[in-house]
Protein backbone atom coordinates (compact mmCIF):
# COMPACT_ATOMS: atom_id res chain seq x y z
CA UNK A 1 0.00 0.00 0.00
CA UNK A 2 1.29 3.47 -0.89
CA UNK A 3 -1.53 5.80 0.01
CA UNK A 4 -0.37 8.59 2.29
CA UNK A 5 -2.84 11.41 2.99
CA UNK A 6 -2.79 14.51 0.82
CA UNK A 7 -1.93 17.87 2.34
CA UNK A 8 -5.58 18.88 2.06
CA UNK A 9 -6.73 15.76 3.83
CA UNK A 10 -4.14 16.22 6.55
CA UNK A 11 -5.31 19.79 7.11
CA UNK A 12 -8.83 18.52 7.83
CA UNK A 13 -7.63 16.23 10.62
CA UNK A 14 -8.77 17.14 14.14
CA UNK A 15 -6.11 18.23 16.65
CA UNK A 16 -3.90 15.35 17.75
CA UNK A 17 -5.22 13.88 21.00
CA UNK A 18 -2.09 12.90 22.93
CA UNK A 19 -4.02 11.32 25.81
CA UNK A 20 -5.90 9.00 23.46
CA UNK A 21 -2.70 8.32 21.50
CA UNK A 22 -0.79 7.24 24.61
CA UNK A 23 -3.66 4.98 25.67
CA UNK A 24 -3.84 3.35 22.23
CA UNK A 25 -0.08 2.87 22.03
CA UNK A 26 -0.02 1.29 25.48
CA UNK A 27 -2.58 -1.30 24.38
CA UNK A 28 -0.88 -1.89 21.03
CA UNK A 29 2.53 -2.73 22.50
CA UNK A 30 1.33 -5.27 25.09
CA UNK A 31 2.39 -8.32 23.00
CA UNK A 32 5.92 -6.99 22.49
CA UNK A 33 9.06 -6.87 24.65
CA UNK A 34 9.53 -3.77 26.79
CA UNK A 35 12.04 -1.03 26.03
CA UNK A 36 15.43 -2.22 27.30
CA UNK A 37 16.01 0.24 30.16
CA UNK A 38 12.52 -0.31 31.51
CA UNK A 39 12.83 -4.08 31.27
CA UNK A 40 16.11 -3.96 33.19
CA UNK A 41 14.46 -1.75 35.81
CA UNK A 42 11.69 -4.29 36.23
CA UNK A 43 14.34 -7.02 36.56
CA UNK A 44 15.87 -5.14 39.51
CA UNK A 45 18.60 -3.14 37.76
CA UNK A 46 17.12 0.14 38.86
CA UNK A 47 19.98 2.19 40.31
CA UNK A 48 21.25 5.27 38.49
CA UNK A 49 24.62 3.58 38.03
CA UNK A 50 23.12 0.42 36.50
CA UNK A 51 20.85 2.42 34.22
CA UNK A 52 23.73 4.60 33.02
CA UNK A 53 25.97 1.62 32.26
CA UNK A 54 23.16 -0.29 30.53
CA UNK A 55 22.22 2.73 28.45
CA UNK A 56 25.84 3.23 27.41
CA UNK A 57 25.80 -0.35 26.10
CA UNK A 58 22.61 0.39 24.16
CA UNK A 59 24.06 3.32 22.19
CA UNK A 60 24.10 2.37 18.48
CA UNK A 61 23.13 -1.18 19.45
CA UNK A 62 19.86 -3.08 19.13
CA UNK A 63 17.97 -3.54 22.39
CA UNK A 64 17.98 -7.32 21.94
CA UNK A 65 21.78 -7.27 21.96
CA UNK A 66 22.45 -4.61 24.59
CA UNK A 67 20.04 -5.97 27.21
CA UNK A 68 21.68 -9.41 27.12
CA UNK A 69 25.12 -7.80 27.27
CA UNK A 70 24.04 -5.81 30.33
CA UNK A 71 22.78 -8.96 32.01
CA UNK A 72 26.04 -10.80 31.28
CA UNK A 73 28.09 -7.94 32.63
CA UNK A 74 25.99 -7.44 35.77
CA UNK A 75 26.05 -11.18 36.49
CA UNK A 76 29.83 -10.86 36.90
CA UNK A 77 30.16 -7.33 38.23
CA UNK A 78 27.30 -5.06 39.15
CA UNK A 79 28.54 -2.44 41.60
CA UNK A 80 30.87 0.52 41.01
CA UNK A 81 33.46 -1.17 43.25
CA UNK A 82 33.38 -4.40 41.23
CA UNK A 83 33.48 -2.72 37.81
CA UNK A 84 36.17 -0.22 38.79
CA UNK A 85 38.41 -3.15 39.76
CA UNK A 86 37.88 -5.08 36.50
CA UNK A 87 40.35 -4.83 33.62
CA UNK A 88 38.65 -3.18 30.67
CA UNK A 89 39.67 -6.20 28.55
CA UNK A 90 37.54 -8.46 30.74
CA UNK A 91 34.56 -6.12 30.40
CA UNK A 92 35.12 -6.03 26.66
CA UNK A 93 34.91 -9.82 26.49
CA UNK A 94 31.53 -9.72 28.26
CA UNK A 95 30.07 -7.01 26.00
CA UNK A 96 31.78 -8.07 22.77
CA UNK A 97 28.63 -8.08 20.63
CA UNK A 98 27.82 -4.47 21.51
CA UNK A 99 28.69 -1.76 18.98
CA UNK A 100 31.88 0.14 19.90
CA UNK A 101 32.58 -2.33 22.72
CA UNK A 102 36.30 -1.50 22.56
CA UNK A 103 35.51 2.10 23.47
CA UNK A 104 32.70 1.37 25.90
CA UNK A 105 34.67 -1.04 28.12
CA UNK A 106 37.17 1.57 29.40
CA UNK A 107 34.35 4.11 29.60
CA UNK A 108 32.50 1.77 32.00
CA UNK A 109 35.62 1.52 34.17
CA UNK A 110 35.90 5.32 34.20
CA UNK A 111 32.21 5.72 35.07
CA UNK A 112 32.63 3.24 37.93
CA UNK A 113 35.67 5.09 39.29
CA UNK A 114 33.91 8.45 38.95
CA UNK A 115 30.93 6.98 40.83
CA UNK A 116 33.21 5.88 43.67
CA UNK A 117 34.68 9.38 43.77
CA UNK A 118 31.14 10.73 44.18
CA UNK A 119 30.62 8.58 47.27
CA UNK A 120 29.61 5.34 45.57
CA UNK A 121 26.35 6.53 44.04
CA UNK A 122 25.61 8.63 40.99
CA UNK A 123 23.44 11.66 41.75
CA UNK A 124 20.08 12.35 40.16
CA UNK A 125 21.59 15.33 38.38
CA UNK A 126 21.53 15.87 34.63
CA UNK A 127 24.77 17.84 34.44
CA UNK A 128 26.67 15.28 36.53
CA UNK A 129 25.43 12.37 34.43
CA UNK A 130 26.24 14.07 31.12
CA UNK A 131 29.76 14.72 32.37
CA UNK A 132 30.38 10.95 32.31
CA UNK A 133 32.17 9.50 29.26
CA UNK A 134 29.78 8.33 26.54
CA UNK A 135 26.68 9.68 28.31
CA UNK A 136 24.62 12.23 26.39
CA UNK A 137 21.15 13.69 26.94
CA UNK A 138 19.30 10.49 25.93
CA UNK A 139 21.04 8.24 28.46
CA UNK A 140 21.15 10.89 31.18
CA UNK A 141 17.44 11.53 30.83
CA UNK A 142 16.60 7.82 30.75
CA UNK A 143 18.54 7.27 33.98
CA UNK A 144 16.90 10.28 35.61
CA UNK A 145 13.44 9.18 34.55
CA UNK A 146 13.74 5.45 35.16
CA UNK A 147 15.94 5.39 38.28
CA UNK A 148 15.08 8.72 39.90
CA UNK A 149 11.52 9.38 38.79
CA UNK A 150 12.54 12.82 37.52
CA UNK A 151 10.18 14.10 34.79
CA UNK A 152 12.51 14.42 31.80
CA UNK A 153 12.10 13.48 28.14
CA UNK A 154 14.50 11.04 26.52
CA UNK A 155 14.38 11.31 22.74
CA UNK A 156 15.80 8.41 20.75
CA UNK A 157 15.27 7.61 17.08
CA UNK A 158 11.80 6.16 17.73
CA UNK A 159 10.48 9.10 19.76
CA UNK A 160 11.92 11.54 17.23
CA UNK A 161 10.51 9.73 14.19
CA UNK A 162 7.07 8.91 15.56
CA UNK A 163 6.14 12.24 17.15
CA UNK A 164 7.13 14.03 13.94
CA UNK A 165 5.32 11.45 11.80
CA UNK A 166 2.19 12.00 13.86
CA UNK A 167 2.51 15.72 13.19
CA UNK A 168 2.50 16.31 16.94
CA UNK A 169 5.78 18.24 16.65
CA UNK A 170 7.75 19.52 13.68
CA UNK A 171 11.48 19.20 14.27
CA UNK A 172 14.48 18.22 12.19
CA UNK A 173 16.72 16.71 14.88
CA UNK A 174 16.22 14.70 18.09
CA UNK A 175 17.48 17.68 20.07
CA UNK A 176 14.87 19.95 18.48
CA UNK A 177 12.22 17.28 19.05
CA UNK A 178 13.10 17.21 22.75
CA UNK A 179 12.73 20.98 23.00
CA UNK A 180 9.41 20.90 21.13
CA UNK A 181 8.07 18.09 23.33
CA UNK A 182 9.10 19.93 26.50
CA UNK A 183 6.90 22.81 25.37
CA UNK A 184 3.90 20.69 24.35
CA UNK A 185 3.83 17.22 25.90
CA UNK A 186 1.95 16.92 29.23
CA UNK A 187 4.48 16.24 31.98
CA UNK A 188 2.81 12.99 32.97
CA UNK A 189 4.13 11.49 29.70
CA UNK A 190 7.69 12.82 29.84
CA UNK A 191 9.17 9.52 31.02
CA UNK A 192 6.61 7.11 29.60
CA UNK A 193 6.81 8.44 26.03
CA UNK A 194 10.14 6.64 25.62
CA UNK A 195 8.86 3.53 27.36
CA UNK A 196 5.87 3.38 24.98
CA UNK A 197 7.30 4.59 21.68
CA UNK A 198 10.40 2.39 21.61
CA UNK A 199 8.42 -0.88 21.24
CA UNK A 200 5.79 0.91 19.16
CA UNK A 201 8.48 2.09 16.77
CA UNK A 202 10.19 -1.29 16.60
CA UNK A 203 7.08 -3.33 15.87
CA UNK A 204 4.33 -1.08 14.44
CA UNK A 205 5.45 2.42 13.43
CA UNK A 206 8.55 1.17 11.63
CA UNK A 207 11.14 3.44 10.09
CA UNK A 208 10.50 1.99 6.64
CA UNK A 209 7.06 0.87 5.51
CA UNK A 210 5.26 1.31 8.83
CA UNK A 211 2.26 -0.92 9.53
CA UNK A 212 -0.26 1.88 9.00
CA UNK A 213 -3.10 -0.36 7.83
CA UNK A 214 -3.33 -2.04 11.25
CA UNK A 215 -2.18 0.87 13.40
CA UNK A 216 -4.78 2.00 15.97
CA UNK A 217 -3.63 5.61 15.54
CA UNK A 218 -4.14 5.73 11.76
CA UNK A 219 -7.08 8.15 11.84
CA UNK A 220 -5.14 10.53 14.09
CA UNK A 221 -1.78 10.32 12.34
CA UNK A 222 -0.70 12.88 9.74
CA UNK A 223 1.71 10.28 8.29
CA UNK A 224 4.31 12.97 7.72
CA UNK A 225 7.02 11.65 5.41
CA UNK A 226 5.30 8.29 4.83
CA UNK A 227 5.48 7.37 1.16
CA UNK A 228 4.92 3.64 1.48
CA UNK A 229 3.38 1.52 4.19
CA UNK A 230 1.94 -1.91 4.87
C-alpha positions in Angstrom: 0.0 0.0 0.0 1.3 3.5 -0.9 -1.5 5.8 0.0 -0.4 8.6 2.3 -2.8 11.4 3.0 -2.8 14.5 0.8 -1.9 17.9 2.3 -5.6 18.9 2.1 -6.7 15.8 3.8 -4.1 16.2 6.5 -5.3 19.8 7.1 -8.8 18.5 7.8 -7.6 16.2 10.6 -8.8 17.1 14.1 -6.1 18.2 16.7 -3.9 15.3 17.7 -5.2 13.9 21.0 -2.1 12.9 22.9 -4.0 11.3 25.8 -5.9 9.0 23.5 -2.7 8.3 21.5 -0.8 7.2 24.6 -3.7 5.0 25.7 -3.8 3.3 22.2 -0.1 2.9 22.0 0.0 1.3 25.5 -2.6 -1.3 24.4 -0.9 -1.9 21.0 2.5 -2.7 22.5 1.3 -5.3 25.1 2.4 -8.3 23.0 5.9 -7.0 22.5 9.1 -6.9 24.7 9.5 -3.8 26.8 12.0 -1.0 26.0 15.4 -2.2 27.3 16.0 0.2 30.2 12.5 -0.3 31.5 12.8 -4.1 31.3 16.1 -4.0 33.2 14.5 -1.8 35.8 11.7 -4.3 36.2 14.3 -7.0 36.6 15.9 -5.1 39.5 18.6 -3.1 37.8 17.1 0.1 38.9 20.0 2.2 40.3 21.2 5.3 38.5 24.6 3.6 38.0 23.1 0.4 36.5 20.9 2.4 34.2 23.7 4.6 33.0 26.0 1.6 32.3 23.2 -0.3 30.5 22.2 2.7 28.5 25.8 3.2 27.4 25.8 -0.4 26.1 22.6 0.4 24.2 24.1 3.3 22.2 24.1 2.4 18.5 23.1 -1.2 19.4 19.9 -3.1 19.1 18.0 -3.5 22.4 18.0 -7.3 21.9 21.8 -7.3 22.0 22.4 -4.6 24.6 20.0 -6.0 27.2 21.7 -9.4 27.1 25.1 -7.8 27.3 24.0 -5.8 30.3 22.8 -9.0 32.0 26.0 -10.8 31.3 28.1 -7.9 32.6 26.0 -7.4 35.8 26.1 -11.2 36.5 29.8 -10.9 36.9 30.2 -7.3 38.2 27.3 -5.1 39.1 28.5 -2.4 41.6 30.9 0.5 41.0 33.5 -1.2 43.2 33.4 -4.4 41.2 33.5 -2.7 37.8 36.2 -0.2 38.8 38.4 -3.1 39.8 37.9 -5.1 36.5 40.4 -4.8 33.6 38.6 -3.2 30.7 39.7 -6.2 28.5 37.5 -8.5 30.7 34.6 -6.1 30.4 35.1 -6.0 26.7 34.9 -9.8 26.5 31.5 -9.7 28.3 30.1 -7.0 26.0 31.8 -8.1 22.8 28.6 -8.1 20.6 27.8 -4.5 21.5 28.7 -1.8 19.0 31.9 0.1 19.9 32.6 -2.3 22.7 36.3 -1.5 22.6 35.5 2.1 23.5 32.7 1.4 25.9 34.7 -1.0 28.1 37.2 1.6 29.4 34.3 4.1 29.6 32.5 1.8 32.0 35.6 1.5 34.2 35.9 5.3 34.2 32.2 5.7 35.1 32.6 3.2 37.9 35.7 5.1 39.3 33.9 8.5 39.0 30.9 7.0 40.8 33.2 5.9 43.7 34.7 9.4 43.8 31.1 10.7 44.2 30.6 8.6 47.3 29.6 5.3 45.6 26.3 6.5 44.0 25.6 8.6 41.0 23.4 11.7 41.7 20.1 12.4 40.2 21.6 15.3 38.4 21.5 15.9 34.6 24.8 17.8 34.4 26.7 15.3 36.5 25.4 12.4 34.4 26.2 14.1 31.1 29.8 14.7 32.4 30.4 11.0 32.3 32.2 9.5 29.3 29.8 8.3 26.5 26.7 9.7 28.3 24.6 12.2 26.4 21.1 13.7 26.9 19.3 10.5 25.9 21.0 8.2 28.5 21.2 10.9 31.2 17.4 11.5 30.8 16.6 7.8 30.8 18.5 7.3 34.0 16.9 10.3 35.6 13.4 9.2 34.5 13.7 5.4 35.2 15.9 5.4 38.3 15.1 8.7 39.9 11.5 9.4 38.8 12.5 12.8 37.5 10.2 14.1 34.8 12.5 14.4 31.8 12.1 13.5 28.1 14.5 11.0 26.5 14.4 11.3 22.7 15.8 8.4 20.7 15.3 7.6 17.1 11.8 6.2 17.7 10.5 9.1 19.8 11.9 11.5 17.2 10.5 9.7 14.2 7.1 8.9 15.6 6.1 12.2 17.2 7.1 14.0 13.9 5.3 11.4 11.8 2.2 12.0 13.9 2.5 15.7 13.2 2.5 16.3 16.9 5.8 18.2 16.7 7.8 19.5 13.7 11.5 19.2 14.3 14.5 18.2 12.2 16.7 16.7 14.9 16.2 14.7 18.1 17.5 17.7 20.1 14.9 19.9 18.5 12.2 17.3 19.1 13.1 17.2 22.8 12.7 21.0 23.0 9.4 20.9 21.1 8.1 18.1 23.3 9.1 19.9 26.5 6.9 22.8 25.4 3.9 20.7 24.4 3.8 17.2 25.9 2.0 16.9 29.2 4.5 16.2 32.0 2.8 13.0 33.0 4.1 11.5 29.7 7.7 12.8 29.8 9.2 9.5 31.0 6.6 7.1 29.6 6.8 8.4 26.0 10.1 6.6 25.6 8.9 3.5 27.4 5.9 3.4 25.0 7.3 4.6 21.7 10.4 2.4 21.6 8.4 -0.9 21.2 5.8 0.9 19.2 8.5 2.1 16.8 10.2 -1.3 16.6 7.1 -3.3 15.9 4.3 -1.1 14.4 5.4 2.4 13.4 8.5 1.2 11.6 11.1 3.4 10.1 10.5 2.0 6.6 7.1 0.9 5.5 5.3 1.3 8.8 2.3 -0.9 9.5 -0.3 1.9 9.0 -3.1 -0.4 7.8 -3.3 -2.0 11.2 -2.2 0.9 13.4 -4.8 2.0 16.0 -3.6 5.6 15.5 -4.1 5.7 11.8 -7.1 8.1 11.8 -5.1 10.5 14.1 -1.8 10.3 12.3 -0.7 12.9 9.7 1.7 10.3 8.3 4.3 13.0 7.7 7.0 11.6 5.4 5.3 8.3 4.8 5.5 7.4 1.2 4.9 3.6 1.5 3.4 1.5 4.2 1.9 -1.9 4.9 
